Amino acid sequence: MPTAWPPAPFDVAQRRMDEWDAWYVGNPDGLAQLYGSSVPRTRPSQYRGGLVGALGRFFWGRPTPAATRPARLHVPLASDIATASADLLFAEPPRLTVTNPAAQDRLDAILHSPLVHSGLLEAAEVAAALGGVYLRVVWDADLAAHPVIDTVHADAAVPEWRWSQLTAVTFWSTVLEDGNTVWRHLERHEPGRIVHALHAGSTTELGEQRDLREHPATAWAADVIDSTGAIATGTHRLTATYVPNLRPNRAWRGKPGLAPLGRSDFDSVEPLFDAIDEAYSSWMRDIRLAKARLIVPTGYLDNNGPGAGASFDDERELFTEINAVSRGNSGPEITLSQFAIRVAEHRETVDELVRAALRSAGYSPATFGDQDGDTSITATEVNARERISERTRHKKALHWSAGLSQITAALLDIDREVFRGPGIAAGDVPAVEFPPRSQPDPEALARTAETLYRAETASTEVRVRMVHPDWDETDVAAEVARIRSEAGAVEPDPAEILRQAASVEP
């Protein structure tokens, strides 16, 4: 019996992610095709008048008359939200620590690089759009002398769960589309091994398994797999993990297989995105209709020749005498036609829709630079206005801490097996610590530290840690010593004090 792909129930998740992806990409043609399609995405009985009619009521689902010029404007608010989510999480990278000093040095050498930091930003942005993202451990000695963390998008995976925990996952990618034939590479991660397979099927079916050497994209795996088609990892840990964007997913909370998936920042916000595009398009329509147009008598038109019609040169300074019917004592008139542009009405509508969309997605307008026109607010007031975004960031950071600790533990195991690294104990996982705020305001921190100093309620070390939360013990101790030295408050050696006291005794 043919195997459907993606298999149920993930075909439902795939269609939902396709919708989120359309808003994330922001291609007007893609949005029009998505919402203008007559293919049902759920039961028509759920909507009065049918699902096709419901989708048609979307601004992007309405057909454009053939004689009308397409004039729909898309505002990329969805992609802005996804980017802001990644910036809030990884504008400053988290710190991962282990108890083994040698393993800590190795972990720092692997993770503390611009390539890893940019990869985490990419992963977080995709997670915000598609509801989650997968991280996997890969290694290639020709590229790096250590394993690395790779990102797999949520719409290219079929997970398996136990008590909402990922136990196995199959990543898939299309390596060739030859007419109606689709070749897919399947990479299944299980505890202790990674299985590779190549299948030739159709757009909706997986098809039969083929030899890995039949396509260049998978030929490399044929030389490293064992008789079962797998690569042994040498670790009991799963070499892949799933990081949900947010949980629960309200639409799938009672559906087996889909309930552990995260929800997108766009979930239930799509109608507001659609309304924003409609409002902006209406605004632009006002601008088009309000362009100045001249209505002139026929005699003012220049004949362009047989079949070429007539035209009017609005740059001409002198006109020749013409014979035209006049009204009363006045000659032929040129009438100016220009409509008003409803700027205030459109702006207020768009502003309210954007605020509603951001609020539903869990973000503050201040995160996107909206200060209600007040440019004189203090840093404290800015922080107060960004509290909604900070709460959302904190919830997402919990999911990312769990995912990063699991995948980096597997990374250190692979590093030990393949590259002779120090590794960590079987039951250990790295601790993940995110900065307390995404982007602390230096001025506000300085004022707080000064207040604590004057009130004598915090030591120099506490104040240094507050201003520099990303510093380690060595950096903090060195800065404390420098501050005390510059202030002339270097503490004397207790042993020296005792020696001096003993020398003055009779």
N, C-alpha and C positions, 0 to 999 in steps of 0.2 A: 504494500500500500504506500503510495507516495507520501512523503513527509512535507507538510506545509511549512513555509518559512516566511517570517518568524513563526515559531510554533505557538499555539494557544497556551496561555492567555496573553502572551506578549505581543500578539498582533494588535490587540486593543491598545496597549501602551505605545506601540510603534505609531499608530495613527494619531494618538494624542501628542506624541513628541514631534510628529511632522507639523502639526499646527503650531506648537511652540517655536519650532525651528523656523517656520515661515515668518513669524513676527521678529525673531532674533535676526534673521538675515535681512529682512526689511525690503525685499524686492517687490515692487508694486505688481509686476506680472505674476509673481508667485502667490501673492495674497489674493489677487483676482482669480487665479486658477483654483486655489484652495477653496475659497468660499463660493465661487461660481460653479463648482463641480456639482453634478447631480448624483454623485456616489454617496449613499448614506453612510454616516459614521456611527449611527446608533439606530434604535428602533424608531420608525416614523411616528408610531402611535404616541411617543412621548411628547410630541409637539402638536398642538392644534393646528390643523391645516397642513400637516406633513413637515418632515425635516427639511426637504428641499426649500419649502417656503420660508422656514425659519432661517435657514442660511441665506436665502435671498434677501431677507430683511436686514442683514448686515450691509453696511455701506459698501464693503468690498465684494459682496455677493450679488450686487445689482448689475444686470447686463448693461453695457454701454451701447446706445443706438449707433448703428453703422454710420449715420450722417453726422454724429456728434464727435468732436475732437476729444480724446481722453484727457481729462483735466483733474485727475485724482492725485492728491499730494499725500505722501506718506511721511509721518514724523517718526524718526527712529528712537522713540522713547523706550521701547523694549530693550534694544541693544544698549542704550545708556544705562538702564537699570542693571543689566548683567555686568557691565563694566564697573559700575559703582560698587556692586557687591564684591567683585574681585579686589578692587582697590581697598575697600574697608578691611578685608581679611588679610591681604598679603602685601599691602603697601610697605609694611615692615615685616620681614619674615619671622616666623616663630622660632623658638629655640628648643632643640631636642637634646636630651641628656640621658646618659646611661651611667651605671655605677662603676663600670670597668674603665679606668683611665685610658688604656690602650684602645678600647673600642670607641671611647669618646673622641679621641684624636682622629681615628679612622672615619667616624661618622661626620665629624666636622669637615674633613678633607673632601668627602664625597658630596655633602649637601650644601656647603657654603660656597656657592658659585652663582654667577648671574644666570647660567643656563637652568639651574634648578629653580631659582626664584621666579624666572619668567615662565617656567613650566607650571608652577603652582598658580600663578596668575591666570594662565590660560585655562587650567583645570577648573578653577573657581568660577570663571566667567561662563564656561560651558555648563557647569553644575547649576548655576542660577537660571540658565535658560531651559535646560532639559530636565531639571528636577534632581540631578545627581550626576556623578562621574565615577569612573573606575580608574584605579591606579594599579599598575602591574610592574613587576621587577623584570628587567631585561638586561642582557649582558652580551657584549661583543668585544673580545680582546683587541680586535683591530681598531676599534674606536676609542676605547677607554680601558684603563687598567683597574676597573672596578665596575660593579653593577650600577645601573641607573634606574630611576623611576620614570615610567612612561604613562601617558594619559590615553584612556580609551573612552570615547563618548558613550553616553547611556543608550543611544539608539543603535548601537552596534554590539550588543551583548545580550545573552540569555542567561540570567542568573538562576541559582538554586539556593534555597534557604532552609534553615532549621532554626526555629525559635527566633525568627527575624534576623538571624546571622547568616552571612554568606558562607556557604560550604563548598561551592564550586561555581564556575562561570565559564561560558563559552563565548569567546570573542569571534566575530566574523567580519570579513571584509570581502568586497567584490573585486576580484583580480582581473576579470575579463567579461565583457558583454559582447557576444557574437550573435547578432540577430536576436532570436528568442532564447538563446542559450546563455545562462548566467553561471560563471565559474566563481565559487566562493572558497575562501580559505578559512577553516575553522580552527581555532586555538583554544583548547579546553584546559583550564587550570584546576587541578585537584591537589589535595594535600600530598606532597611528595613527588608530583610529576606534572608535566605539561604535554598534552596530546595534540598532535597536528594532523589535519586531514584536509583533502581537497575534494570538492564536490562539483559536479556539473549538472545543473538543473535549469529551472525557469525563474521568472520574476516572483513566483508564488510558491515554488517547490524547491526543496533542497537538492533533489536528484541523486544520482548514483555517485559512489565514492570512486575517485580516480587516483592514479599514482602521483605522488608529490612531484615527480620529475617531469610531469607533463606540462608544467607551467613554470617559467623562470622565477616567479614571485615566491614559489614554495620549494623550488629544487634544493635550496640550501638545507632545508629541514630533513631531506631524505638521507643526508650523510651523518646526521647526529642523533636520529631517533633509534630506539631499540626495536625488537621484534614486535612489540605491541603498538608501535607508532608513537611512543612517548619519550620525553626527555626527563630523566631523573634529576630532581633538584637537590636531593640530599638533606632536605629539611621537612619537618612535620607540619610546618606552617604553610598556609595558602599563599602563593606568590601573586595574589591579586586581592584587592579590597574594593568595597563600594562605599563612597562617601555621599550620603543623601544631602540634598540642599537644605531641606526642611522636612520635618515629619510632624503629624501624619499627612498622608495624601488623602484629602477629604473625599475624593471621588472613588478611591480604591481601598478604603480602610477595611471593607468587609470582603474583599475579593482575594482568595488564596493565590499566592504567587505574585500578586501586584501590590498587596498591602505594605510590604517592606520598602517599596520604592519611595523616593522622596517626591516632593511637589515643586513645581517650577515657581519662580517669582511671578510668572505670567498667569498662573492658574487663577481662573475666574476674572482676570483683569482684561481679557481679550475684548469684551464689548466696549470697555472704556478706551482701549487703544483705537478701536474702530471709530468710536465717536469723536476722538481727537482728530483723526484723519479727516473725518467728514467736516468738522468745524473749520479746520485749516483750509480744506478744499473750498468750502463756502466763502471763506475770507478771500482766497485767491480769485474766486469767481467774481466777487464784488470788484476786485481790482481790475480784472479783465473787462468787465462791463462798464466800468467807470472811465475807461480810456477816452480821451477827448476825440470826438468825431465831428466832422463838418458836413452839414447838409447844404449842398450848393445847387443852384439852378442848372438845368441841362446846358444852358449856353456857356457856363463856365468850364465845361469839360472839354478836353482836347481829344480830338478824334485820333486814335492810334492806328488807323488804317483798316482796310477790310478784314473783318473777322477778329480784330484785336481789341475791340471795344473802345472805351473812352476812359480817361483818367483826369485827375485834378492835381496840379502841382501847388502844394500849400507853401512852398518857398518862394513863389513868384511875387515880385514887388509891383509890377505894372501889368494891367490887363487891357487888352484892346477893346474898343467899343463893340458892344454886342447888342443884338436885337432880342429883347425879352420882354415879356408882359410885366408891367410894373403895377404896383398896388398904390393907388392914389398918386401922391406926389413923390413917393419913394421909388428908387430903382430896385432891381433884383437884390435880394438879401442872402447872406451866408449865415446859416443857423448853427450855433455851437451846441452839441449834445454831450453832456457829461453828467453822470450820476454820482451821488454821494457814496462814500465808502464807510460802512458801519464798523469802524475800527474799534471803538470802545466796547461795543456789544460782543464782537468776536473775541477780543482779548479777554474779557471777563469770562466768557464761556470756556475758552481754552484753558485759562488759568484754573478754573474750578475743576475741569475734567482731569487736568494733569495732577492736581492735588489729590483728587479722589483715587486716581490710579496709583500714585506713589503711596498713599495711605494703605490701600489694599495690598500692595506689594511689601509693605513693612518698612518704608523709608520716609525720612523727613525731607520736605522740600529744601531745607537748608543744606542738605548733603549735595544737592545739585546747584548750589549757588544762589538759591532764591531766599532773599532776606526781606521780602515784602517791601522792597524799595528803600529800606533803612540801611544806609552804609556806615552809620556811626555807632552801631551796636558793639558791645564789648565782647571779648573772647568768651567770657562766662555765659553771656546771653547766646552766643553761637552754639556753645556746647549744650545749653538747655534745649535749643531748638533741634538738635541732632539726637536727642535721647531715643527716639523711635528707631533710628538707624543703628544706634549703638546696641539696643536690645536685640535687634535682628542679627547684628554681627556676633553678639555673644552666643546666641543660639546656634548659629552656623559654626562658630569656632568649636563648640562641643563635639559636633559631628566630625569636623576636620581633625580634632585632636585624637579621637578614636581611630580614624582611618590612617592618619600618619604614623601613629605608634605601631599599628599592625604591619603596615607595609615596610617601614624602616627596620622592624625586627626581622622580617623575611629577607630584606636587602642585606643585613649583616650576616645572616645565615648563608646566603648565596656567596657573599664576599669571602666567607671562611672556606666554603667548599671549592670555589673556582679560583679565587685569587689569594688564598692562604692568609686571609685577614684574621684578626683576633676573634671576631664573633662575640656573641653573648650567650648567657646560659639559656637552657631550654625554656624556662618559665618566665624569663625577663622580657620586658618590652620597654622601649625608650619612653621617657616622660616628655610630653609636649606642652610648652608654655607659650601662649600668645601674649603679645604686649597688652597691657591693660586697656589702652585705647588705640584706635587705628592710627590717629595722627595727633598726639598730644600737642597742645599749644605751648610753645616755649615761654611766652610771656606769662601765661596763667600759672605754669609750673614754678617759674621764678618767684612770682608773688606769693604763692603758697609756701614755698621753701623759706622765704624771708619772714613770713608771718610766724611760721613754726620756730624759726631762730629767735625772733624777738620775744615770743612767748615762752621760750626755753622748754618746749615740749617735745623736741625731737633732736637727736644727736646729729653730728655731721654725717655719719654713715647713712642714717635713715634719709636725710635730705638728698644725698648723692644718689641713693637708690631710687628715690622718687623722680628726680630729674632725668636719670639715665636707667630706665627699667630694663634695657636690653644688655647692660653690662654684666660681666661675670664677677666672681669674688676678687680675682686679681686686679681687674680694672678699678673696681670700687675701692679696694684698699689703697691702691696707688694714688687715686684722686683724693682720698681722705688725707693721706700723708702730705700731698702737695698743698692742699688747702691749709692744713695746720702749719706747715712750714712757712707759707707766705704770710699767714696771720701772726707769726711769731709765737705760736702756741704748741710748739713741739713738746710732747710729754717727755720728761727726763726718764732715764733708765732707773727703775727701782733699786737695782743692785748698786748703782753709782751713788744713790742717795744714802744707802746704808754705809757704804765705805766712807763717804764724807762725814757722816754722823760719828762713826767710830774714830776718825782721825782727830776730832776736836774734843773727845772725852779726856779728862785729866788722868 
